[in-house]
Amino acid sequence: MAVGTGGRRLLPISVAARAQSPLAYYGAQGGRSFYVSADLESQSITSSSETRFALSLRRNDPETLALFPYAQNALGLYMQVSGGWK
């Protein structure tokens, strides 16, 4: 981006279905679940500073379910804020 510009990406949404096998060890039933993700990003660049903000909401995220295989309808909220001066 050029100096003095800003950009926004408003709520791109992803939806997918996934099948999960039963995990008797964890007491989790198998079946179909839906993965949903919504992201919001904003970036501002000026001649003296740069800032970035990102927010993401995810339901049944594969990364979360890999860490917690017994989770059902897991909901994750991710936020990232960064900035700097030139």
C-alpha positions as CSV (number, residue, x, y, z in Angstrom):
1,M,0.0,0.0,0.0
2,A,1.2,3.5,-0.7
3,V,1.9,6.1,2.1
4,G,-1.3,7.4,3.7
5,T,-3.6,4.5,2.7
6,G,-5.7,2.1,4.6
7,G,-7.3,-1.2,3.8
8,R,-10.2,-3.2,5.2
9,R,-11.3,-6.8,4.5
10,L,-14.8,-7.1,5.9
11,L,-16.1,-10.5,7.1
12,P,-15.1,-13.0,4.5
13,I,-17.0,-16.1,5.7
14,S,-16.0,-19.8,5.1
15,V,-18.3,-22.7,5.7
16,A,-17.4,-26.4,5.4
17,A,-18.7,-29.8,6.6
18,R,-16.5,-32.4,8.2
19,A,-17.1,-36.0,9.3
20,Q,-15.6,-37.1,12.7
21,S,-15.2,-40.7,13.7
22,P,-16.3,-41.7,17.2
23,L,-13.6,-41.5,19.8
24,A,-14.7,-44.0,22.5
25,Y,-11.6,-43.1,24.7
26,Y,-12.8,-39.5,25.0
27,G,-16.5,-40.4,25.1
28,A,-17.1,-38.3,21.9
29,Q,-19.7,-39.4,19.4
30,G,-18.9,-39.3,15.7
31,G,-20.9,-37.6,13.1
32,R,-20.9,-34.5,10.9
33,S,-20.1,-31.0,12.1
34,F,-19.8,-27.7,10.4
35,Y,-16.8,-25.5,10.3
36,V,-17.5,-21.7,10.2
37,S,-15.0,-18.9,10.1
38,A,-15.5,-15.1,9.9
39,D,-12.5,-12.7,9.7
40,L,-12.2,-9.0,10.0
41,E,-9.0,-7.1,9.2
42,S,-8.0,-3.5,9.1
43,Q,-4.7,-1.9,8.2
44,S,-3.5,1.7,8.2
45,I,-0.2,3.0,6.9
46,T,0.9,6.6,7.2
47,S,4.3,8.3,6.7
48,S,5.2,7.8,10.4
49,S,3.3,4.7,11.6
50,E,1.7,1.5,10.6
51,T,-1.1,-0.4,12.5
52,R,-2.9,-3.7,11.8
53,F,-5.9,-5.2,13.6
54,A,-7.3,-8.7,12.9
55,L,-10.2,-10.4,14.5
56,S,-11.3,-14.0,13.7
57,L,-14.2,-16.1,15.0
58,R,-14.1,-19.8,14.3
59,R,-16.5,-22.7,15.1
60,N,-15.2,-26.3,15.0
61,D,-11.8,-25.1,13.7
62,P,-9.7,-28.1,12.7
63,E,-6.7,-26.8,14.6
64,T,-8.7,-26.5,17.8
65,L,-10.2,-30.0,17.3
66,A,-6.8,-31.5,16.8
67,L,-5.7,-30.2,20.2
68,F,-9.0,-31.1,21.9
69,P,-10.5,-34.1,20.1
70,Y,-13.3,-34.5,22.6
71,A,-14.6,-31.0,22.0
72,Q,-18.0,-30.5,20.5
73,N,-19.1,-27.3,18.8
74,A,-15.8,-25.6,19.9
75,L,-15.8,-21.8,19.5
76,G,-12.5,-19.8,19.2
77,L,-11.9,-16.1,19.1
78,Y,-8.6,-14.9,17.8
79,M,-7.3,-11.3,17.9
80,Q,-4.1,-9.8,16.7
81,V,-3.0,-6.1,17.0
82,S,0.3,-4.9,15.8
83,G,1.9,-1.5,15.1
84,G,5.1,0.4,14.7
85,W,6.7,3.7,14.1
86,K,9.1,4.6,11.3
